[in-house]
């Protein structure tokens, strides 16, 4: 008897093995979990950095505002002021006489008709565990007789 050839066998459908094994599904889920964890941690770090940036920007804007007010209304009696903004930032302003370094002042310093005031604005705020601070300073020239 001869062995059957493929053409002699009755046609029956081959079982196709489409689909995934349990091991393949588990590996895919693990890879997906690792990727999602990495993405979420980056998202969290980005949100934290954005919050810090927002706080610093608000502090700088408040300090600039207080410096501009100080430049506009500084007089001889001003030693400085302090207060709190609506969003929880504490601010303080200071006015002091700025002394020119000897090298820049020279012998003619007493002959100048103006003097320099150093105007400083300090803003403080709580950032979670620690208190943060932003300080901005500028100089303003005033006539000597205005300060006396």
Number of C-alpha atoms within 10 A of each C-alpha: 3 4 6 8 7 8 7 8 8 7 8 6 6 6 6 6 6 6 8 8 8 9 9 11 11 11 11 11 12 12 11 12 12 10 11 12 12 12 11 11 11 12 12 12 11 12 12 12 12 12 13 13 12 12 16 17 13 15 23 19 12 20 24 19 13 23 22 15 12 21 18 9 9 19 14 10 9 13 12 15 13 13 11 13 10 7 8 10 17 18 22 17 23 18 22 14 12 14 12 12 8 9 7 9 12 10 9 8 14 10 7 10 11 16 21 17 20 17 24 21 26 22 26 18 19 13 12 7 6 8 9 14 17 16 16 15 15 14 16 15 13 15 12 12 10 10 13 8
